[in-house]
Amino acid sequence: MNRFTTPRGDLELARFPEDPRDPLRAWDSADEYLLRHLAGTDGGEPVDLSGSVVVLGDRWGALTTALAGDRPVQITDSFLGQEATRANLARNGVDAGAVRLLSTRDTPPDRVDVLLVRVPKSLALLEDQLHRLAPGVHEGTVVIGTGRVTEIHTSTLQLFERILGPTRTSLAVKKSRLIFCTPDPGIARRPSPWPRSYELGADAGAAAGMTVTNHAGIFCAERLDIGTRFFLGHLPRSGGGRVVDLGCGNGVVGTAAALADPGAELVFVDESFQAVASAEATFRANAGADAKVEFLVGDGLAAVPAGSVDLVLNNPPFHSHQATTDTTAWRMFTGSRRALAPGGELWVVGNRHLGYHVKLRRLFGNCEVVASDPKFVVLRSVRT
């Protein structure tokens, strides 16, 4: 947990799930810069927040919690970010009813008077969300983005300009910038170009010929990433059990497992609302209508009963926004061990240099290398 000093007072904030070993903060200088600008403490005039305020892409609820008195609407693709917001509101004594929490899959507000954008890593996700919000933006809407200088590129500014109107940036302060966009009512409002679909070729192994659907923001949305491609060449047979595609992304791995074993019961899990929507679209386009399947947006396997799973397939991420961390992978591994029945197996694909075998041996007491190449390794651990 860390103390965030804002123009509206100090806040106690933490990421979700809260982990005292996690050194990463729940806010950064981009959040700080935006809040100072809104309050007018950076030398300008305060921004009028009396109308409909929308906060897009708030990472861990720092902006939403600080602005709770203005009853903002938060829109996020992250289940963990949404839960962090709820927890941070509560720990700072803010009534959860003061804000409205929406996912990127929900219908956005009809009218937006102030649009505050925490620039995401994915340009596609920003594009999709600006298109979805554009009908509610009017000539008088105040649009301000914020991000680290490494997150704001010429393409970012061009996206704001193409969808909403003329755009400029501020000077950098503590390696962060603000984006100022003036809505142009003359720009035609067009629907989002997402989702997009493509068909996998013969080199996709067990997934050859599969139609893949990606909503905006999914990792490697334009093509199959090489780690997943390698994993598909070495998938195990489930034997008709309960199989979890953990961190499912677009659902290619779980769908391939279902096609290889029609008797299996599939569970797709991801903390991204966009990912789970993609996985469902991919599965529905390729698997039989009678297949047993469940789609969960959540914190790993926290919502899956202990000892109820026979096989977990996992390609864990090793980034949290701009930070490199193994915290997510470790939680996925520990959650898998809890969810697996005795004799159940966790299969993991990852970059060789990440050393997942060390963590898996420590947690499961065993770890076998199933396959490897110069870049990736597929590992198998059994719940004893």
N, C-alpha and C positions, 0 to 999 in steps of 0.2 A: 504494500500500500504506500502511496505517496501523497504529499500535500501539494495541491495545485493552487497557487495564488492568482486570483483573477480580480478584475476591477469590481466585481460584485462580492468579493470575499474569498476566504480560503475554503477549499474543498478537499475532502479525503477521498481519494480515488484508487481503484484497483482494477486490474484486468480480470477476466473471467475465463476459466475458474481460478479463483485466487490461490496462488501458490507462493509461499514465503521464500522459496528458492529461486523464483523467477526475478531476475534483476531488471526486467523491462518495465518502463513506466506506462501508465494509462493515458498519458498525454505527451505532447511535445511542443516545440516552439511554434509550429504552424497553428495549433489550437490557441496558443497564447497570443500570437500576433493578431489573429482574427478577433478574439474577444477584446483586445485593447482597441482595435479599430472601431468595433461596434460601440464601445463606450466613449469614444472620442479622446482617449488618453494617449493616442499616438500623435496628437496635434491637430486632428481634424474635428469635424462636428459629429456628435453621436448619431447613430443610425436609428430611425424610428422603427421600433419593433412592435408597434401596437396592432398591426394587421396580422395576416396569416403568415406565420414563419415556418419554413421547411428547412430542416437540417438533413442534408444528403451525405451519406457515407461516414458519419461520425464513428470513429474507430472503436472507442471503449466508453462512449457516453460522456466524455468530458465536456463537449460543447452543449449537448442537450441538458446535462445537469446544471451547468452554469447559467443557461438561459431558461430554466424551468419556469421562472416567474412570468415569462412571456408566452407560456403554453405552446411550445413548438410542436411540430410534427416531425418525428425522426423517421428516415427511410434508410434501411440498411440491408445488405445482402448477407450479413453475418448473424447467425443465431447466437454465437458467443458474444458478439458486440451488443446485441439486443439484451441478452441476459446481464452483461456488464452494466448496461445503462440502468436496468431495473435495480440491480444491487447498489450501484452508486447513488441513485436517487434515494434509496432507503437509508443508506449509511449517512447521508447528509440531511436526513429529516425532511425530504421532499415527498409530498403525496404523489404516488404514481399516476393518479388521475390528472396531474398537471400537464402531462405530455401524452401524445398519441404515438404509439410505436407501430410502424408499418414495415413490411418487408418489401424488397424490390419486386415481388410478385403481386403485391396488393395494388389496388387502384389508387393513384395519387390524388391529392386534394384538387378540387375544381378550380380554386383560386389560390395563387401564390403571390403574396406581397413582398416577402423577403425570402430569397433563396440562398442558403449558405451551403457551399459544396466543399467537403473535404475530398480533394482529388484522389481517386483510387489508383491502384497500380495498373488496373486494366483500363485501357483507353476504350475498349469495346463496351465495358460496363458503363462508363461515363456517357458514351454516345447513346446507349439504350435508354438510360435514365433521363438524360436531357430531352430526348424525343418524347418520352412519356410525360414529362413535366411541362413541356413547352405549351400545350393548350391552356394551362392555368397561369402562365406567365403573361403579364400585360405590359403596356408601355411604361407604367410607373413602378414596376417591380425592381427592387434592389437585388442585384445578383453579385455575390462575392464568393470567390473560391479561395482555398488556402491549401498549401502543401509545402513540402520541403523543396528546395531548389532542384534536387535530383528527380523530383516527381513531376515537375512542370516543364513541358517541352513546347516547342513551336506547334507541334501537332495537337497538344492540349488546347492551346489558345485558338487554333484554327477550328477546332471542334465547337467551342463556345460560340465563336463568331459565325460559323456556318448554320448552327441550329437556333441560336438566340439573337445574336447581334454583335456590334463592335466590341472588341475586347482589348484590354491592356493589362500590364502587370505593374506591381509596385517594385520599389527597391527591395533588395534582400535584407532581412534582419534575422540574425541568428540562424543563417542558412535556410530561411523560409521566405516565401513570397505570398502576396495576395493577388488574386485575379479579379479585375473589375469588368463586368460585362453590362452593356446598355441594351436592353431588349429593343429589337426593331420589329414593330408590328407589320412591316411590309414583307417579312420573311415568311414564305409559305410553310405551314405546319405539316410535316410529313410523318408517316408512321415509322416506327423503329425498324431497321433492316434485320433485326434479330427476332427469333432464332434462325440459325442456318443449319442445313443438313448436307451431308456428303456420304458417299459409299466407299467402304474400305476395299482395298485391292487384295490380290492374292498373297501379298507379303504380310498380311495382318494375322496369319496363322488361324487360330480358332475363330477369329472374328471376320474372316474373309467374306466379302459380299454383304456385310452388315451395313444398314443405314444408321448413321450416327447423327444425333441432333444436339446442337450446342446452343444454349442460351448465352447471352452476353456475359462475359467475365469468367468463363470456364477456361482453365489452363489448356493451352494449345488448342484453341477453338477452331482453327483453320485446318488442322491436320492431327493425326494421331501422334502423340509424343513418343520418343524413342524408348523411354523406360517402360511404358505400357505395352508398346509393340514387343519388346523383349519378354515381358511377363506373359503375354498371350501365347507365346511359343512354348510355355512350360507350365500351363495351368494344370492343377490336379483334378481328378474326378472326385466328386463329392459323395458318390454312392447313395444319392437320394436323400441326403440329410438337409439340415438347415444351414444355408450359406449366407454369409454377410460380405457385401462389397463395402468395405470401410473406407471412408473418404472417397466416395464413388465417382466424383466428377461427373462425366457424361454417361457413366454406367456401362461402358464398353466391357470391362472385365466381368462384372456380374452377369451381364446379358450373354456373354460368350459362355460362361459357366452354365447358365440355364439352358442354352441351346445344346451344349454337350451332354447335359443330364436333365432331360425333361421332368424327371421325378423330384428334382431338388426344389426346396422352398427358399426363395431369395429374399434377402433384406438389403436394401440400398440405404446407406447412411452417409450424410455429409452435413457440415455446419453451414454450408452455403445454400440459400434458398434457390438460387439459379442452378446450382449443380443438381439438386434433387429433382427439379423440374426437367432438366436435361436428361437425367437418368431415366425418369419415367417415360419421357418421349422416345428415347432410344429403345427401351425395353418393349414398349407397346408396339413400336414399328417392326420389331423382329421376333418377339416371342409369341407363343400361342395364347389365345384369349383365356384358356383354362389354367394358365400357369399360376402357381401360388407365389405371391409377391407382396412386399410391404415397402413403403418409401417413408423414410424418417429424416426430418431436419432436426439435428440435435447435437449434443456434446458427446461425440464419439458413440460408445456403446452404453452410455449411462442409462438409457431407457430400455435396454435389452435385458431380460431376466438372466440372472447368473446361471451358468451351467446349461443354457438352452441352445447353444450353437455348436455345430459340428465342424465348420470350416470358416475361417476368416481370411479374406483376400485383401491385401493392403499395399498401397503405394503411398507412403506417408509424405506430406510436405515438409520441407526443412526451412521454410521462410514464414515469418509472421510479419506481414507488410514488408518493410525494408530490412528487418532484422533476420539474421540467420540464427536458428535455434533448434534444438532437438526436443524441446518441451512438448510439442504436439505429438511427435512420434512416440515419446515415452508414454504419454497418456493413452495413445492408441494401443500400444503394446500391453500396458497394464489393464486397460479395459477389455482387451481381447482375452487375456488370461482369466479374468473374472467371468466373462460370458461363455467361454468354451466349456463344454462337457468334458469329463475325463476321457482322454484319448483323442479329443478334438485338436485340430491343427491350425496354426497361424502361418500363412504364407506371405512373405514380404518381398517386394522388389525395391531396390534402392541403389544409389550411387555407391560404388565400392568404398570410396574414401570416407563415407559417413560412419563406418564401423558398427552397423546395427547388430552384427553377430555378438558383440561384447554385451550389449544391453539384453539381447534375447537370452543368452546363456545365463546371465545373472538372474533374469526374471523367471525363465522356464526350467533352467537347469540343463537345457540341451539346445542345440542349434545345428542344423545340417545345411550345407551349401548344396542346393539342388542344381543350379546352373550359374555360369558366370561368363562374362566377356570382359574386354579391357575397361569398360565403363560401368557396367551394372552387375548386380548379383541378386539371385533369387534364393531366399532363405526359408527354411521350414523349422518350426518349433512345435513340440507336442505338449499338450496339457496333461501332466501325469497325475 
